[in-house]
Amino acid sequence: MEKNKRTLKVYGMSGYNHNDIPTIMMKGKWLENFGFKVGQEYRVHCKN
């Protein structure tokens, strides 16, 4: 796998009224290596 590409899995997390809501988690040293900082906010753009 290329170092600048990752495969993410969409998990279900219990939300309001115990209904699963889609959840994406990203964690790891690789985020820091790409300049992500703890506590900093980021904007995500989604497209199909």
MODAJO-V248043 format. One record per pair of residues at least 6 apart in sequence whose ideal C-beta (glycine too) atoms are under 6 Angstrom apart, sorted by the first residue. I is the first residue (numbers start at 0). GAP is how many residues later the second one is. D is the distance in whole Angstrom. If there is no record, write none. Layout:
# MODAJO-V248043
i = {I:I}
gap = {GAP:GAP}
d = {D:D}
This chain:
# MODAJO-V248043
i = {7:9:9:10:11:12:12:14}
gap = {16:12:14:12:8:8:10:6}
d = {5:5:6:5:3:6:4:4}
